[in-house]
Amino acid sequence: MTQRLHWADIAKAGAIVLVVVYHVGSTGLSELTEGENAAKSAWAAVNAALVPVRMPLFFLISGVLAVGAIQRRWTEVWRKRVADLLWPFALWTLAFAVPYALAYATGGITGTTLEAASWTFVAAGAYWYLPALIVFFLATWLLRNTPMVLLGFAIALHAAAPMIRDALGDAIDPDVRITIYRWATFLVWFALGATARKQIEYVAHLPAYVAVVTASVYVFAAILVYQYGWTLTPVLNVLGVVTALIASAQFARFARPVRLGRYLAKRTLPIYLIHPILLAIMVAVGGSLIPNTAVLSAVAVPVLVVALTWASVKLYDSVTGRADWLFRFPQRQSVGAEAGYGEGPPAQAQPLPRPAGGVLPDD
């Protein structure tokens, strides 16, 4: 990656950390702490306010990093961009089924396990980002020579997403409905990243004061959305993504954030795959592990985010070269072939399904 794309590494790393924050601050904290307190409410509000940022940022950066692959022949991209994502999605969705059932089952363990395993066939569940990334790459690859057609289609699909969701209603399985809604909602961000990388890089390198302005307006607009029900989510999408891009470029001016960003960016896939299982095991074993106080709830989220992220990368590093099949499509390695799973996706990921109310359909 060229020096000018250090900001993309940092944005990618930041996106996966926000995913872990969401899982810990919503599902994790609600399960690990009984009752309510001010800190839990604050984390819930923060996570809700960041819904318009997380997934658009992930898919935008995914598109930016897929620019080169989109111009290659099918024989050169099918493994890394399709097989290497589809395989871990299926493998880890099945692996997640039992921990998920033990941690979050409100009914029978067997029924919940089978339901979680069924996500493999409907591109849903905790790892829905991976099949979505495959679909978005294929759509962009097929329309690579007509970028304006691609963007027009993606924008129209995004605008129609709520109508598509409502039209489907109860006619199909809820997981399938949510999957279709997600694909309709987020294709535009991947397509934008893949077709307008120069423009996105220009936005990322706008002056820092622009991010201060966009962040301030974002907070105000978020209050209107979440307090008063205004329909401003597309505005929040743009403001949030612009703020994140500029902030990433500002951090890229310093050596330590660049090193950390590069390190995490190369491990977003294992972070994305491993941390939900670790969190589910923690919930299943620990129960109400955290005393219900505002101070402990406030501190628990950043502590658990760092711990789960660290544990995920360490587990990945410990098996690299010995169990690569856990993170990429198994293949016979030829002498001199590239090791590791490569660039990988930026992860996010989707929030863990909530036991009582399900997931937020636009996150």
GIZI-V695829 format. One record per residue. N is the residue number from 1. RES is the residue in three letters. SS is DSSP state (H for helix, E for strand, - for the rest). NEAR is the number of other ideal C-beta (glycine too) atoms within 10 Angstrom. D_FIRST is the distance of its C-alpha to the first C-alpha in Angstrom with 2 decimals. Layout:
BEGIN
n = {N:N}
res = {RES:RES}
ss = {SS:SS}
near = {NEAR:NEAR}
d_first = {D_FIRST:D_FIRST}
END
This chain:
BEGIN
n = {1:2:3:4:5:6:7:8:9:10:11:12:13:14:15:16:17:18:19:20:21:22:23:24:25:26:27:28:29:30:31:32:33:34:35:36:37:38:39:40:41:42:43:44:45:46:47:48:49:50:51:52:53:54:55:56:57:58:59:60:61:62:63:64:65:66:67:68:69:70:71:72:73:74:75:76:77:78:79:80:81:82:83:84:85:86:87:88:89:90:91:92:93:94:95:96:97:98:99:100:101:102:103:104:105:106:107:108:109:110:111:112:113:114:115:116:117:118:119:120:121:122:123:124:125:126:127:128:129:130:131:132:133:134:135:136:137:138:139:140:141:142:143:144:145:146:147:148:149:150:151:152:153:154:155:156:157:158:159:160:161:162:163:164:165:166:167:168:169:170:171:172:173:174:175:176:177:178:179:180:181:182:183:184:185:186:187:188:189:190:191:192:193:194:195:196:197:198:199:200:201:202:203:204:205:206:207:208:209:210:211:212:213:214:215:216:217:218:219:220:221:222:223:224:225:226:227:228:229:230:231:232:233:234:235:236:237:238:239:240:241:242:243:244:245:246:247:248:249:250:251:252:253:254:255:256:257:258:259:260:261:262:263:264:265:266:267:268:269:270:271:272:273:274:275:276:277:278:279:280:281:282:283:284:285:286:287:288:289:290:291:292:293:294:295:296:297:298:299:300:301:302:303:304:305:306:307:308:309:310:311:312:313:314:315:316:317:318:319:320:321:322:323:324:325:326:327:328:329:330:331:332:333:334:335:336:337:338:339:340:341:342:343:344:345:346:347:348:349:350:351:352:353:354:355:356:357:358:359:360:361:362:363}
res = {MET:THR:GLN:ARG:LEU:HIS:TRP:ALA:ASP:ILE:ALA:LYS:ALA:GLY:ALA:ILE:VAL:LEU:VAL:VAL:VAL:TYR:HIS:VAL:GLY:SER:THR:GLY:LEU:SER:GLU:LEU:THR:GLU:GLY:GLU:ASN:ALA:ALA:LYS:SER:ALA:TRP:ALA:ALA:VAL:ASN:ALA:ALA:LEU:VAL:PRO:VAL:ARG:MET:PRO:LEU:PHE:PHE:LEU:ILE:SER:GLY:VAL:LEU:ALA:VAL:GLY:ALA:ILE:GLN:ARG:ARG:TRP:THR:GLU:VAL:TRP:ARG:LYS:ARG:VAL:ALA:ASP:LEU:LEU:TRP:PRO:PHE:ALA:LEU:TRP:THR:LEU:ALA:PHE:ALA:VAL:PRO:TYR:ALA:LEU:ALA:TYR:ALA:THR:GLY:GLY:ILE:THR:GLY:THR:THR:LEU:GLU:ALA:ALA:SER:TRP:THR:PHE:VAL:ALA:ALA:GLY:ALA:TYR:TRP:TYR:LEU:PRO:ALA:LEU:ILE:VAL:PHE:PHE:LEU:ALA:THR:TRP:LEU:LEU:ARG:ASN:THR:PRO:MET:VAL:LEU:LEU:GLY:PHE:ALA:ILE:ALA:LEU:HIS:ALA:ALA:ALA:PRO:MET:ILE:ARG:ASP:ALA:LEU:GLY:ASP:ALA:ILE:ASP:PRO:ASP:VAL:ARG:ILE:THR:ILE:TYR:ARG:TRP:ALA:THR:PHE:LEU:VAL:TRP:PHE:ALA:LEU:GLY:ALA:THR:ALA:ARG:LYS:GLN:ILE:GLU:TYR:VAL:ALA:HIS:LEU:PRO:ALA:TYR:VAL:ALA:VAL:VAL:THR:ALA:SER:VAL:TYR:VAL:PHE:ALA:ALA:ILE:LEU:VAL:TYR:GLN:TYR:GLY:TRP:THR:LEU:THR:PRO:VAL:LEU:ASN:VAL:LEU:GLY:VAL:VAL:THR:ALA:LEU:ILE:ALA:SER:ALA:GLN:PHE:ALA:ARG:PHE:ALA:ARG:PRO:VAL:ARG:LEU:GLY:ARG:TYR:LEU:ALA:LYS:ARG:THR:LEU:PRO:ILE:TYR:LEU:ILE:HIS:PRO:ILE:LEU:LEU:ALA:ILE:MET:VAL:ALA:VAL:GLY:GLY:SER:LEU:ILE:PRO:ASN:THR:ALA:VAL:LEU:SER:ALA:VAL:ALA:VAL:PRO:VAL:LEU:VAL:VAL:ALA:LEU:THR:TRP:ALA:SER:VAL:LYS:LEU:TYR:ASP:SER:VAL:THR:GLY:ARG:ALA:ASP:TRP:LEU:PHE:ARG:PHE:PRO:GLN:ARG:GLN:SER:VAL:GLY:ALA:GLU:ALA:GLY:TYR:GLY:GLU:GLY:PRO:PRO:ALA:GLN:ALA:GLN:PRO:LEU:PRO:ARG:PRO:ALA:GLY:GLY:VAL:LEU:PRO:ASP:ASP}
ss = {-:-:H:H:H:H:H:H:H:H:H:H:H:H:H:H:H:H:H:H:H:H:H:H:H:H:H:H:H:H:H:H:-:-:-:-:-:H:H:H:H:H:H:H:H:H:H:H:H:-:H:H:H:H:H:H:H:H:H:H:H:H:H:H:H:-:H:H:H:H:-:-:-:H:H:H:H:H:H:H:H:H:H:H:H:H:H:H:H:H:H:H:H:H:H:H:H:H:H:H:H:H:H:H:-:-:-:-:H:H:H:H:H:H:H:H:H:H:H:H:H:H:-:-:-:-:-:H:H:H:H:H:H:H:H:H:H:H:H:H:H:H:-:-:-:-:H:H:H:H:H:H:H:H:H:H:H:H:H:H:H:H:H:H:H:H:H:H:-:-:-:-:-:H:H:H:H:H:H:H:H:H:H:H:H:H:H:H:H:H:H:H:H:H:H:-:H:H:H:H:H:H:H:H:-:-:-:H:H:H:H:H:H:H:H:H:H:H:H:H:H:H:H:H:H:H:H:H:-:-:-:-:H:H:H:H:H:H:H:H:H:H:H:H:H:H:H:H:H:H:H:-:-:-:H:H:H:H:H:H:H:H:H:H:H:-:-:H:H:H:H:H:H:H:H:H:H:H:H:H:H:H:H:H:H:H:-:-:-:-:-:-:-:H:H:H:H:H:H:H:H:H:H:H:H:H:H:H:H:H:H:H:H:H:H:H:H:H:H:-:-:-:-:H:H:H:-:-:-:-:-:-:-:-:-:-:-:-:-:-:-:-:-:-:-:-:-:-:-:-:-:-:-:-:-:-:-:-:-:-:-:-:-}
near = {12:6:8:12:18:23:28:27:27:28:28:29:27:24:29:27:17:23:29:26:21:26:25:27:27:23:24:29:22:17:23:20:20:11:10:13:17:12:21:22:12:15:22:15:14:14:23:16:18:20:22:25:22:25:25:26:27:32:29:29:32:27:26:24:22:23:16:11:17:18:13:14:7:11:7:11:18:15:14:19:21:19:15:21:24:16:18:25:23:16:18:24:25:15:17:23:21:18:21:28:22:16:24:19:17:7:10:10:11:10:11:20:19:12:17:23:18:15:24:19:11:18:24:24:27:29:27:25:26:25:24:28:26:19:17:24:23:15:19:24:20:12:20:16:8:12:16:9:10:23:19:14:16:23:14:12:18:18:13:13:21:16:10:15:18:10:10:16:8:7:8:12:13:13:20:15:21:23:22:17:18:25:19:20:26:26:25:27:23:27:26:23:25:31:22:18:19:8:10:23:16:11:14:24:14:15:10:11:9:13:22:13:14:21:17:12:15:25:12:12:19:24:12:14:19:15:9:8:8:13:9:18:16:13:17:23:23:14:24:23:24:21:21:27:27:24:20:25:22:18:20:22:11:11:9:8:19:17:12:14:22:16:12:22:25:20:24:28:26:25:28:28:26:23:30:30:20:17:24:24:14:20:23:17:11:12:11:12:14:20:13:15:15:14:11:14:24:16:13:23:23:12:12:24:21:13:15:22:23:12:14:24:19:12:18:20:11:10:13:16:10:8:10:16:13:20:23:19:18:11:12:5:11:7:4:6:8:9:10:12:21:12:18:23:28:31:30:30:30:27:23:26:21:14:17:7:7:12:20:15:16:19:21}
d_first = {0.00:3.73:6.52:8.03:6.21:7.37:10.40:9.33:8.85:12.20:13.78:13.09:14.56:17.31:18.22:18.89:20.89:22.89:23.67:25.07:26.94:28.48:29.68:31.06:32.52:34.25:35.15:34.84:36.77:39.41:40.10:39.93:42.20:45.51:46.78:45.27:44.47:42.91:39.54:39.21:40.07:37.55:34.69:35.84:35.81:32.33:30.94:32.88:31.66:27.99:28.59:27.59:24.15:22.78:22.62:21.79:18.75:17.67:18.23:16.78:13.32:13.89:14.69:11.74:9.44:12.21:12.42:11.60:13.83:16.57:17.21:17.70:21.10:22.51:22.88:19.14:18.26:21.41:20.77:17.32:17.96:21.67:23.12:20.47:21.09:24.79:25.71:24.56:26.00:29.36:29.37:28.52:30.69:33.58:32.85:32.78:36.15:38.42:36.80:36.67:40.34:41.42:39.74:40.31:43.09:45.84:47.89:48.19:45.51:45.88:45.64:42.56:40.87:41.65:40.46:37.08:36.83:37.64:34.40:32.88:34.82:34.27:30.52:31.48:31.60:29.15:26.29:26.84:23.27:22.33:24.94:24.29:20.64:22.04:24.59:22.27:19.89:23.03:24.55:21.57:21.25:25.00:25.09:21.97:24.34:26.20:23.79:26.73:28.74:26.02:25.70:29.49:30.04:27.58:29.21:32.63:31.84:30.59:33.79:35.91:34.38:37.15:39.81:38.42:38.47:42.00:43.24:42.24:44.15:45.73:45.93:43.08:41.71:40.07:36.88:36.61:37.33:34.60:32.08:33.09:32.95:29.41:28.22:30.12:28.78:25.03:24.24:24.14:21.14:18.98:20.37:19.73:16.01:15.82:18.11:17.61:13.94:14.90:17.83:16.12:13.73:17.02:18.69:16.15:16.89:20.62:22.81:23.28:26.88:25.91:24.51:27.80:29.73:27.89:28.10:31.80:32.55:30.75:33.07:36.07:35.18:34.53:38.03:39.47:37.78:38.52:41.76:43.37:41.80:40.49:38.30:35.25:32.44:30.51:30.83:29.50:26.53:25.52:26.41:24.65:21.33:21.45:22.34:19.53:16.87:18.47:18.94:15.30:14.46:17.43:16.42:13.01:15.36:16.36:15.08:16.63:15.34:11.72:12.59:14.58:12.23:9.53:12.65:14.20:11.40:11.29:15.07:15.91:17.75:20.07:20.66:21.61:23.84:25.50:26.38:28.85:30.79:30.96:32.17:34.70:36.02:36.41:38.36:40.46:41.38:41.52:43.09:43.81:42.10:41.60:44.81:45.23:44.77:42.61:41.26:40.24:38.72:36.69:35.40:34.98:32.10:29.56:30.88:30.52:27.07:25.84:27.97:26.86:23.14:23.69:25.96:23.63:20.70:23.32:25.00:21.86:21.00:24.65:24.70:21.40:22.54:26.02:25.89:22.70:25.04:25.10:21.58:21.18:23.72:25.80:25.66:26.99:24.33:24.77:24.54:21.12:19.49:16.23:17.22:16.32:15.77:12.07:10.02:13.41:14.78:14.76:18.34:21.52:23.06:26.49:29.12:31.46:34.60:37.28:40.52:42.79:41.10:38.13:34.66:33.91:33.37:30.79:28.55}
END
